[in-house]
Amino acid sequence: MLYGIVAATTAVLLAAALCALLRGPGLRAGVVVVGRRGRRVPVVGGLAVVGTVGAVIGAGEWSEAARLGGEVTRVLLAAAAVAATGFAEDLWPARPRPGGRWPRVARRTLRFGVPAAAAALVVPYDVLGVPAGLLAAGWIVLVAHGFVALDHADGVMGTAGVVMAFALGVCAVADVRDGLAALLCVLAAALTGFLMHNAAPARVTAGRGGALFTGFVPAAVAVLVLAGRGPGVGGSVLAALGAVPLVSVRLRWARGLRGTGVTPRGVAVVVAVLSAGAAVPAVLVFLEWAPPLAAWGAAAAVAGAVVACGLVRRRVRRPAVGAGPGTRGGPAGAEECATFTRVPAPQRGRTGGPDRGAGAVGGGPGALGSRPVARTPEG
C-alpha cells in the first residue's frame, strides 16, 4: 500500500517535470506538430510518460521495494519496443519516395508489424490457446492504434488512458495480480502528470510513440488478467474496455466534436464520461456483480455514441486561403470544416505565368506564397 502511494506520487511529479523540461528542447529541435490557430506543440509528452513509468518501475525492482514479477517485465519490454517505433516516426516522418513505394511499405510494416510481434509475445497461449491468443493479440494492436487516433485532440488520449488503466487496476487487484496493478497505477499517475501539460490548450503532446505505449500497456494487461475467465466474461469486458479506442481507429471523432461547438476542455470531459460509461460495467462484470450482457450493452451504447459524435457535426465553412474578411488568416479567421474542394488548376496560376496576380504564387493580396493548393468551400 505504501509503495503504491509513493510510486504514484513520484510518477505524477516526475512526468510533469519531464514534460516541462523537454518542452524547450523539443521546440528548438523542431519536433513539433501544428495545433489549433497555428500553435507549435512539441511532441515530447510520450518520452516523459515512457521514461517515468520505466524509471519508477525500475527503481522499485532495483531497491527491492516491490518485486513485480516477470509478467510486468515482459509487458514493459514489449510496450517499450512498440513505443520506439512510434518515436522513430515522430522524429523522422516517413514519406513516399518519388518513383518507388518502399518507404510506404516500410512505414506500414513498422506501424503494424512490430506491435503485432510484441503483442504475440505477451499473450498467454498456454491459457487461451493459439486461435484465441491470436485474436487477443490483434485486439491489443487495434487498441494501441486507437489511442493514436485519440491523440489528435488536447487532453483526450491521456484522459482515456487514465480511465482504462484505473479500471483494469481494480480488476488486477481483485485477481490478486499485484505486479500488474502496480504497473497500471504508475501508468495512470504518469498520464495524470502528462495531462497537466496536455490539457487544452496543450503545451506538449504525446505523439505516436507515447500513444502506442499508453494503449499497449493496459490492453496487454487486460488480456493477461482475463485469460483465466470464460469467453463470455472475457469477451464482454474486452469489448467494453476497447469500445472508445477501437471505434477511434478509423474515426477521429474527438477532433470532430469541435465542429459541434464543444469547447476543447469539453471534448476531454465527453471522452471521460464515455470511457467511464464503458469501464464501470466492465469492472462489475469482472467482479461477477453483473451479467456479461451488461458489458456488451455498454460497449454497444458507447460505440454508438462515439460514432454519433463523429458523424453528427456542424458543417463549418472554410474560406479560401488568401486575404480579406472571412478568409483563413484574415480578420474573421476560419475554423476547420468537413468538406472542401480544390481550386481548378487553370485558376491557380504559375510563377511568372500570364495569370500571375491575386491568388497566384507570388502574386498580390491573397497570394499563396509557399502554401499548398488553395481550397474553397463547396457551393
QUITAKA-V87472 format. One record per residue. N is the residue number from 1. SS is DSSP state (alpha for helix, beta for strand, coil for the rest). D_FIRST is the distance of its C-alpha to the first C-alpha in Angstrom with 1 decimal. Layout:
BEGIN
((N	SS	D_FIRST) (N	SS	D_FIRST))
END
This chain:
BEGIN
((1	coil	0.0) (2	alpha	3.8) (3	alpha	5.4) (4	alpha	5.2) (5	alpha	6.5) (6	alpha	8.8) (7	alpha	9.9) (8	alpha	10.8) (9	alpha	12.5) (10	alpha	14.3) (11	alpha	15.4) (12	alpha	16.9) (13	alpha	18.8) (14	alpha	19.9) (15	alpha	21.2) (16	alpha	23.0) (17	alpha	24.5) (18	alpha	25.7) (19	alpha	27.3) (20	alpha	29.2) (21	alpha	30.2) (22	alpha	31.4) (23	alpha	33.3) (24	alpha	36.3) (25	alpha	36.8) (26	alpha	36.5) (27	alpha	39.2) (28	alpha	41.5) (29	alpha	41.1) (30	coil	42.1) (31	coil	39.0) (32	beta	39.1) (33	beta	39.8) (34	beta	42.0) (35	coil	40.3) (36	alpha	41.9) (37	alpha	45.1) (38	alpha	45.2) (39	coil	42.1) (40	beta	41.0) (41	beta	37.2) (42	beta	35.8) (43	coil	34.0) (44	coil	31.2) (45	alpha	28.0) (46	alpha	27.4) (47	alpha	27.5) (48	alpha	24.9) (49	alpha	22.5) (50	alpha	23.2) (51	alpha	23.1) (52	alpha	19.7) (53	alpha	18.0) (54	alpha	19.8) (55	alpha	19.2) (56	alpha	15.4) (57	alpha	15.1) (58	alpha	17.9) (59	alpha	16.5) (60	alpha	13.3) (61	alpha	15.9) (62	alpha	18.3) (63	coil	16.3) (64	coil	14.9) (65	coil	11.3) (66	coil	10.6) (67	coil	13.6) (68	coil	13.7) (69	coil	17.1) (70	alpha	20.5) (71	alpha	20.0) (72	alpha	17.9) (73	alpha	20.6) (74	alpha	23.4) (75	alpha	22.2) (76	alpha	21.7) (77	alpha	25.1) (78	alpha	26.9) (79	alpha	25.5) (80	alpha	26.5) (81	alpha	30.0) (82	alpha	30.3) (83	alpha	29.3) (84	alpha	31.9) (85	alpha	34.6) (86	alpha	33.8) (87	alpha	33.8) (88	alpha	37.1) (89	alpha	38.6) (90	alpha	37.2) (91	alpha	38.9) (92	coil	42.0) (93	coil	42.8) (94	coil	45.0) (95	coil	48.4) (96	coil	51.1) (97	coil	53.8) (98	coil	57.4) (99	coil	59.3) (100	coil	56.4) (101	coil	53.3) (102	alpha	51.3) (103	alpha	48.8) (104	alpha	48.0) (105	alpha	47.5) (106	alpha	45.4) (107	alpha	43.2) (108	alpha	42.7) (109	alpha	42.0) (110	alpha	39.4) (111	alpha	37.8) (112	alpha	37.8) (113	alpha	38.4) (114	alpha	35.5) (115	alpha	32.8) (116	alpha	34.6) (117	alpha	34.5) (118	alpha	30.8) (119	alpha	29.9) (120	alpha	32.2) (121	alpha	30.4) (122	alpha	27.0) (123	coil	28.3) (124	coil	28.0) (125	alpha	31.7) (126	alpha	31.5) (127	alpha	29.8) (128	alpha	31.5) (129	coil	34.8) (130	alpha	36.7) (131	alpha	38.0) (132	alpha	34.7) (133	alpha	32.9) (134	alpha	35.4) (135	alpha	35.0) (136	alpha	31.2) (137	alpha	31.8) (138	alpha	34.2) (139	alpha	31.7) (140	alpha	29.2) (141	alpha	32.0) (142	alpha	33.2) (143	alpha	29.8) (144	alpha	29.4) (145	alpha	32.9) (146	alpha	32.3) (147	alpha	29.7) (148	alpha	32.5) (149	alpha	34.7) (150	alpha	32.2) (151	coil	32.1) (152	coil	35.7) (153	coil	34.6) (154	coil	32.6) (155	coil	29.0) (156	alpha	29.4) (157	alpha	27.8) (158	alpha	24.6) (159	alpha	24.3) (160	alpha	24.9) (161	alpha	22.4) (162	alpha	19.5) (163	alpha	20.5) (164	alpha	20.8) (165	alpha	17.6) (166	alpha	15.6) (167	alpha	17.7) (168	alpha	17.3) (169	alpha	13.5) (170	alpha	13.9) (171	alpha	16.4) (172	alpha	14.4) (173	alpha	11.6) (174	alpha	14.6) (175	coil	16.3) (176	coil	13.5) (177	coil	13.8) (178	alpha	10.3) (179	alpha	12.2) (180	alpha	14.1) (181	alpha	11.3) (182	alpha	9.8) (183	alpha	13.5) (184	alpha	14.2) (185	alpha	11.4) (186	alpha	13.0) (187	alpha	16.4) (188	alpha	16.0) (189	alpha	15.0) (190	alpha	18.0) (191	alpha	20.3) (192	alpha	19.5) (193	alpha	20.6) (194	alpha	23.6) (195	alpha	24.6) (196	alpha	25.1) (197	alpha	28.1) (198	alpha	29.0) (199	coil	29.4) (200	coil	33.1) (201	coil	35.0) (202	coil	33.1) (203	coil	33.4) (204	beta	31.9) (205	coil	31.5) (206	coil	29.5) (207	alpha	32.6) (208	alpha	33.0) (209	alpha	30.7) (210	alpha	27.7) (211	alpha	28.4) (212	alpha	28.9) (213	alpha	25.5) (214	alpha	23.8) (215	alpha	25.6) (216	alpha	25.5) (217	alpha	21.7) (218	alpha	20.8) (219	alpha	24.2) (220	alpha	23.7) (221	alpha	20.2) (222	alpha	21.9) (223	alpha	24.6) (224	alpha	22.4) (225	alpha	20.4) (226	alpha	23.7) (227	coil	25.8) (228	coil	25.7) (229	coil	26.6) (230	coil	30.2) (231	alpha	32.2) (232	alpha	32.3) (233	alpha	28.6) (234	alpha	27.9) (235	alpha	30.8) (236	alpha	30.2) (237	alpha	26.6) (238	alpha	27.6) (239	alpha	30.5) (240	alpha	28.6) (241	alpha	25.9) (242	coil	28.7) (243	alpha	31.2) (244	alpha	30.9) (245	alpha	30.8) (246	alpha	33.3) (247	alpha	35.9) (248	alpha	35.3) (249	coil	36.5) (250	coil	40.1) (251	coil	39.8) (252	coil	38.6) (253	alpha	38.5) (254	alpha	36.0) (255	alpha	38.8) (256	alpha	41.4) (257	alpha	39.7) (258	alpha	41.1) (259	alpha	44.5) (260	alpha	44.0) (261	coil	43.4) (262	coil	39.6) (263	coil	38.3) (264	alpha	36.0) (265	alpha	33.0) (266	alpha	34.1) (267	alpha	33.9) (268	alpha	30.2) (269	alpha	29.8) (270	alpha	31.9) (271	alpha	29.8) (272	alpha	26.6) (273	alpha	28.3) (274	alpha	29.7) (275	alpha	26.5) (276	alpha	24.6) (277	alpha	27.7) (278	alpha	27.3) (279	alpha	23.6) (280	alpha	23.2) (281	alpha	25.9) (282	alpha	24.5) (283	alpha	21.1) (284	alpha	23.2) (285	alpha	25.4) (286	alpha	22.6) (287	coil	21.2) (288	coil	24.9) (289	coil	25.2) (290	coil	28.1) (291	coil	30.8) (292	alpha	30.9) (293	alpha	33.8) (294	alpha	31.5) (295	alpha	29.7) (296	alpha	33.2) (297	alpha	34.5) (298	alpha	31.8) (299	alpha	32.3) (300	alpha	36.0) (301	alpha	35.8) (302	alpha	33.5) (303	alpha	35.6) (304	alpha	38.7) (305	alpha	37.4) (306	alpha	36.5) (307	alpha	40.0) (308	alpha	41.6) (309	alpha	39.9) (310	alpha	41.2) (311	alpha	44.7) (312	coil	45.5) (313	coil	45.8) (314	coil	48.6) (315	coil	51.0) (316	coil	51.1) (317	coil	54.3) (318	coil	54.0) (319	coil	57.2) (320	coil	58.8) (321	beta	57.8) (322	coil	60.2) (323	coil	61.3) (324	coil	62.2) (325	coil	60.5) (326	coil	58.0) (327	coil	57.6) (328	beta	54.6) (329	coil	54.4) (330	coil	57.0) (331	coil	56.7) (332	coil	55.4) (333	coil	52.8) (334	coil	51.7) (335	coil	48.6) (336	coil	47.7) (337	coil	49.6) (338	coil	49.5) (339	coil	53.2) (340	coil	55.6) (341	beta	58.6) (342	beta	59.8) (343	coil	63.0) (344	coil	65.8) (345	alpha	66.7) (346	alpha	70.2) (347	alpha	68.8) (348	alpha	66.3) (349	coil	69.0) (350	coil	68.8) (351	coil	69.1) (352	coil	72.8) (353	coil	73.7) (354	coil	76.2) (355	coil	73.5) (356	coil	71.7) (357	coil	70.7) (358	coil	68.3) (359	coil	65.5) (360	coil	66.7) (361	coil	65.0) (362	coil	65.9) (363	coil	67.9) (364	coil	68.1) (365	coil	65.8) (366	coil	63.2) (367	coil	63.6) (368	coil	60.8) (369	coil	60.7) (370	coil	58.2) (371	coil	56.3) (372	coil	56.2) (373	coil	58.4) (374	coil	58.9) (375	beta	57.7) (376	beta	59.3) (377	coil	58.2) (378	coil	60.0) (379	coil	62.9))
END
